[in-house]
Amino acid sequence: QQQQQQQQQHDHHRRHDRDAVLHASQTARLLMDDWKAALTIVRPSGLRTALHDTRVPQGTPRIAALAGMGELGARATAAVLAPLRHAKQYWALGVPPPSGLLLHGASGNGKTMLALSLACEAKEHGLANFIAVRCTELVSKVVGESERAVADVFHRARKMSPCLVFLDQIEAIARRRQGADDLATTSEHTWDRLLSCLLTELDGIGSKSPPGGGGGGGRPLAEQAIVVVGAAVDMGRLDPALIRPGRFDTHLHVTGPDEGQMVELFQEGLAKPMQHASFGQEECLSDTVIGEASRRLVQYGRTSSNAVSRADVMGICREAIM
């Protein structure tokens, strides 16, 4: 008798749940906000299985919020985001959209942060997916594995297009060739093969005909919507074939900050900590104090062999607060 009662209760709950689901299915509506919320959670399967970084770190600032990078940020936006936004307008003018941006300059000046901010803008506006690659991790001691790793990066980018690919420390796989020499070592031949693979992949993401062009020569828009951003410390170490127009069309030299940019960096580095009541905000954030610190750093950079980088300025802010 007890088992019969439990079975009756179970059947009652099942009928109740079924009626509730049926009622919800008849009254529920799928709104655009539901689709937008789902898109923030679900990612392409290629992004979920990629071995490289496919998410922009939380807290990455927008281009407009990058202190001391006004002109550089505008030029980088024009080189990377404009081809993704206005590809058809480029073709209407008879020119293919730019497909590459090379950031070069000393370490600590914000090349990686600038690239991540571009990716943040692209993902926020739904322009492109994102793949970040540390090129040193592509190099393998196993013959053929490095070339396969490079090809896999671009294979994933094509599957997830439109896509923004960031190649950090690109000089690790694109060093200048030493020329054809019968006495070259096996290691030198490996670097040449790796560079040739990279050049082939870069040539494969662009097209000299518009999408869906006449005569069947055009390629679908999705196959072309790949923009590559590379970062290198010394552009002189890169092979000339890599930096020619058609592969990396735009070169931006990310230099150390000048006096005006240092003022912006100091204001950014000190603004949030100085909101605490225990700090003397008026005294520490005064234009006199920040301006004098900026002038001294600029003078030090001119007289020293080591230029002051943006990371140095932020480090000074942290050290002063501590």
C-alpha positions as CSV (number, residue, x, y, z in Angstrom):
1,Q,0.0,0.0,0.0
2,Q,2.9,2.4,0.8
3,Q,4.5,1.6,-2.6
4,Q,1.2,2.4,-4.4
5,Q,1.0,5.8,-2.6
6,Q,4.5,6.6,-3.6
7,Q,3.8,5.7,-7.2
8,Q,0.6,7.8,-7.2
9,Q,2.6,10.8,-5.9
10,H,5.3,10.3,-8.5
11,D,2.6,10.2,-11.3
12,H,1.0,13.3,-9.9
13,H,4.3,15.2,-10.0
14,R,5.0,14.1,-13.6
15,R,1.6,15.2,-14.8
16,H,2.1,18.6,-13.0
17,D,5.5,19.1,-14.6
18,R,4.2,18.1,-18.0
19,D,1.3,20.6,-17.7
20,A,3.7,23.3,-16.6
21,V,6.0,22.7,-19.5
22,L,3.1,22.7,-21.9
23,H,1.8,26.0,-20.5
24,A,5.2,27.6,-20.7
25,S,5.7,26.5,-24.3
26,Q,2.3,28.0,-25.3
27,T,2.9,31.4,-23.6
28,A,6.7,31.9,-23.9
29,R,8.2,34.2,-26.5
30,L,11.7,34.2,-27.9
31,L,13.0,37.8,-27.9
32,M,16.1,39.4,-29.4
33,D,17.5,39.9,-25.9
34,D,17.4,36.1,-25.5
35,W,19.5,35.7,-28.6
36,K,22.0,38.3,-27.5
37,A,22.3,36.7,-24.1
38,A,23.0,33.3,-25.7
39,L,25.7,34.7,-28.0
40,T,27.6,35.9,-24.9
41,I,27.7,32.4,-23.6
42,V,28.0,30.0,-26.6
43,R,31.1,30.2,-28.6
44,P,32.1,28.5,-31.9
45,S,33.3,24.9,-31.4
46,G,36.7,25.9,-32.9
47,L,37.1,28.5,-30.1
48,R,36.3,25.9,-27.4
49,T,38.8,23.4,-28.7
50,A,41.6,25.8,-29.7
51,L,45.0,25.4,-28.0
52,H,45.6,29.1,-28.1
53,D,44.0,32.0,-26.2
54,T,40.6,32.8,-27.7
55,R,39.3,35.1,-25.0
56,V,40.2,38.7,-24.4
57,P,41.3,39.1,-20.7
58,Q,38.8,40.8,-18.5
59,G,39.5,44.4,-17.7
60,T,41.2,45.1,-21.1
61,P,40.6,48.8,-21.8
62,R,39.0,50.1,-25.0
63,I,41.2,51.9,-27.5
64,A,39.9,55.3,-26.4
65,A,40.8,54.5,-22.8
66,L,44.4,53.7,-23.5
67,A,46.5,56.4,-21.8
68,G,49.0,58.1,-24.1
69,M,48.1,56.2,-27.3
70,G,45.7,58.6,-29.0
71,E,47.2,58.8,-32.5
72,L,48.6,55.2,-32.4
73,G,45.2,53.9,-31.3
74,A,43.5,55.7,-34.1
75,R,45.9,54.4,-36.8
76,A,45.7,50.9,-35.4
77,T,41.9,51.1,-35.5
78,A,41.9,52.2,-39.1
79,A,44.3,49.4,-40.0
80,V,42.5,46.5,-38.3
81,L,38.8,47.4,-37.6
82,A,38.1,49.3,-40.8
83,P,38.7,46.3,-43.1
84,L,36.4,44.3,-41.0
85,R,33.7,46.9,-40.9
86,H,33.9,48.3,-44.5
87,A,35.3,45.4,-46.7
88,K,32.7,46.1,-49.4
89,Q,33.7,49.8,-49.6
90,Y,37.3,48.8,-50.1
91,W,36.4,46.6,-53.0
92,A,34.1,49.3,-54.4
93,L,37.2,51.5,-54.7
94,G,39.0,48.8,-56.5
95,V,41.5,47.9,-53.7
96,P,41.6,44.8,-51.5
97,P,41.2,45.5,-47.7
98,P,44.4,45.6,-45.7
99,S,45.0,42.2,-44.1
100,G,47.9,42.9,-41.6
101,L,49.2,45.2,-39.0
102,L,52.8,45.0,-37.6
103,L,53.5,46.6,-34.2
104,H,57.2,47.0,-33.5
105,G,59.1,48.7,-30.8
106,A,60.9,48.2,-27.5
107,S,59.4,46.0,-24.8
108,G,57.1,47.5,-22.3
109,N,55.5,50.1,-24.5
110,G,52.1,48.5,-24.9
111,K,52.2,46.5,-28.2
112,T,50.4,43.6,-26.6
113,M,47.9,45.8,-24.8
114,L,47.1,47.7,-28.0
115,A,46.5,44.4,-29.9
116,L,44.2,43.1,-27.1
117,S,42.3,46.4,-27.1
118,L,41.7,46.0,-30.8
119,A,40.4,42.5,-30.2
120,C,38.2,43.8,-27.4
121,E,36.7,46.4,-29.7
122,A,36.2,43.8,-32.5
123,K,34.4,41.3,-30.2
124,E,32.3,43.9,-28.5
125,H,30.9,45.1,-31.8
126,G,30.6,41.6,-33.2
127,L,33.1,42.1,-35.9
128,A,35.4,39.1,-35.4
129,N,36.5,36.2,-33.3
130,F,40.0,36.3,-31.7
131,I,43.0,34.0,-31.6
132,A,46.2,35.0,-29.7
133,V,49.3,33.1,-30.3
134,R,52.7,33.3,-28.6
135,C,55.0,32.4,-31.5
136,T,57.6,30.9,-29.3
137,E,55.2,28.2,-28.4
138,L,54.8,27.2,-32.1
139,V,58.5,26.2,-32.3
140,S,59.1,22.4,-31.8
141,K,62.2,20.3,-31.9
142,V,60.3,17.6,-33.8
143,V,60.8,18.0,-37.6
144,G,57.6,19.3,-39.3
145,E,55.7,20.0,-36.1
146,S,56.4,23.8,-36.2
147,E,55.1,24.1,-39.7
148,R,52.0,22.1,-38.7
149,A,51.4,24.3,-35.7
150,V,51.6,27.5,-37.9
151,A,49.2,25.9,-40.5
152,D,46.8,24.9,-37.7
153,V,46.5,28.5,-36.4
154,F,45.4,29.8,-39.8
155,H,43.2,26.7,-40.4
156,R,41.3,27.5,-37.2
157,A,41.1,31.2,-38.2
158,R,39.5,30.3,-41.5
159,K,37.0,28.1,-39.8
160,M,36.1,30.8,-37.3
161,S,36.2,33.8,-39.8
162,P,35.8,36.6,-39.5
163,C,38.7,36.4,-37.2
164,L,41.5,38.6,-35.7
165,V,44.8,36.7,-35.3
166,F,47.4,38.1,-33.0
167,L,51.0,36.8,-33.4
168,D,53.0,37.9,-30.5
169,Q,56.8,37.8,-30.7
170,I,56.6,37.0,-34.4
171,E,60.3,37.3,-34.9
172,A,60.5,33.8,-33.3
173,I,59.1,32.2,-36.5
174,A,60.0,34.9,-39.1
175,R,63.7,35.7,-38.7
176,R,65.6,37.0,-41.6
177,R,66.9,34.3,-44.0
178,Q,70.6,33.9,-44.4
179,G,70.4,33.1,-48.1
180,A,70.9,29.8,-50.0
181,D,74.0,28.2,-48.7
182,D,74.9,24.5,-49.2
183,L,76.8,24.7,-45.9
184,A,73.7,25.9,-43.9
185,T,72.9,23.8,-40.9
186,T,69.7,21.8,-40.4
187,S,68.5,24.3,-37.9
188,E,68.8,27.1,-40.5
189,H,66.9,25.1,-43.0
190,T,64.2,24.6,-40.4
191,W,63.8,28.3,-39.9
192,D,63.5,28.8,-43.6
193,R,60.8,26.2,-43.9
194,L,58.9,27.7,-41.0
195,L,59.1,31.2,-42.6
196,S,58.0,29.8,-46.0
197,C,55.0,28.2,-44.3
198,L,54.0,31.5,-42.6
199,L,54.3,33.4,-45.9
200,T,52.2,30.9,-47.7
201,E,49.5,31.1,-45.0
202,L,49.5,34.9,-45.1
203,D,49.2,34.9,-48.8
204,G,46.2,32.5,-48.5
205,I,44.1,34.8,-46.3
206,G,43.8,37.5,-49.0
207,S,42.6,37.7,-52.5
208,K,43.2,40.0,-55.5
209,S,39.5,39.6,-56.5
210,P,36.4,40.8,-54.6
211,P,34.1,38.4,-52.9
212,G,31.9,36.6,-55.3
213,G,33.6,38.4,-58.2
214,G,32.7,37.7,-61.8
215,G,33.8,34.6,-63.6
216,G,33.9,32.6,-60.4
217,G,37.2,34.1,-59.4
218,G,36.0,35.8,-56.3
219,R,36.1,34.1,-52.9
220,P,33.3,34.1,-50.3
221,L,33.5,37.1,-47.9
222,A,34.0,34.8,-44.9
223,E,37.2,33.3,-46.3
224,Q,38.7,36.8,-46.6
225,A,37.7,38.2,-43.2
226,I,40.9,37.5,-41.5
227,V,43.2,40.2,-40.2
228,V,46.6,39.5,-38.7
229,V,48.3,41.6,-36.1
230,G,52.0,40.9,-35.4
231,A,54.2,42.2,-32.6
232,A,58.0,42.4,-32.8
233,V,60.7,44.0,-30.7
234,D,63.0,44.7,-33.6
235,M,61.6,44.9,-37.1
236,G,65.2,44.6,-38.5
237,R,65.3,41.0,-37.5
238,L,62.3,40.1,-39.6
239,D,62.6,38.8,-43.2
240,P,61.9,41.5,-45.8
241,A,59.4,39.2,-47.5
242,L,57.2,39.3,-44.5
243,I,56.8,43.0,-44.1
244,R,56.1,43.9,-47.7
245,P,52.7,45.4,-48.7
246,G,50.1,42.6,-49.1
247,R,51.1,40.8,-46.0
248,F,51.6,43.4,-43.3
249,D,50.4,46.5,-45.0
250,T,50.7,48.8,-42.0
251,H,53.7,49.2,-39.7
252,L,53.3,51.1,-36.5
253,H,56.3,52.0,-34.3
254,V,55.2,51.9,-30.7
255,T,57.7,54.2,-29.0
256,G,58.2,55.3,-25.4
257,P,56.0,58.1,-24.1
258,D,56.7,61.7,-24.5
259,E,56.1,64.3,-21.7
260,G,52.4,64.7,-22.5
261,Q,51.8,61.0,-22.7
262,M,53.6,60.5,-19.4
263,V,51.2,62.9,-17.8
264,E,48.3,60.8,-19.0
265,L,50.0,57.6,-17.8
266,F,50.6,59.1,-14.3
267,Q,47.0,60.3,-14.1
268,E,45.8,56.8,-15.0
269,G,48.2,55.0,-12.7
270,L,47.3,57.2,-9.7
271,A,43.7,57.9,-10.2
272,K,42.1,54.8,-8.7
273,P,44.4,54.4,-5.7
274,M,44.1,58.1,-4.9
275,Q,40.3,57.7,-4.5
276,H,41.1,56.1,-1.1
277,A,40.5,58.6,1.7
278,S,43.9,58.0,3.3
279,F,45.7,59.6,0.4
280,G,46.2,63.3,-0.1
281,Q,44.5,63.5,-3.4
282,E,44.9,67.2,-4.1
283,E,48.7,67.2,-3.3
284,C,49.6,63.9,-5.0
285,L,47.5,64.4,-8.1
286,S,48.3,68.0,-8.7
287,D,49.5,69.1,-12.1
288,T,52.7,70.4,-10.6
289,V,53.8,67.1,-9.1
290,I,52.8,65.0,-12.1
291,G,54.3,67.5,-14.6
292,E,57.6,67.7,-12.7
293,A,57.8,63.9,-12.5
294,S,57.2,63.6,-16.3
295,R,59.8,66.2,-17.1
296,R,62.4,64.5,-15.0
297,L,61.7,61.1,-16.7
298,V,61.9,62.6,-20.1
299,Q,65.3,64.2,-19.2
300,Y,66.5,60.9,-17.8
301,G,65.5,59.1,-21.0
302,R,67.5,61.6,-23.1
303,T,70.6,61.3,-21.0
304,S,70.4,57.5,-20.4
305,S,71.1,54.7,-22.9
306,N,67.9,53.0,-21.7
307,A,64.7,54.8,-22.9
308,V,61.8,55.1,-20.4
309,S,58.9,52.8,-21.4
310,R,55.3,53.0,-20.5
311,A,55.7,50.0,-18.2
312,D,58.4,52.0,-16.4
313,V,56.0,54.8,-15.7
314,M,53.3,52.4,-14.4
315,G,55.9,50.7,-12.3
316,I,56.9,54.1,-10.7
317,C,53.3,54.7,-9.9
318,R,53.0,51.3,-8.2
319,E,56.2,51.7,-6.3
320,A,55.2,55.2,-5.1
321,I,51.8,53.9,-3.8
322,M,53.4,51.0,-2.0
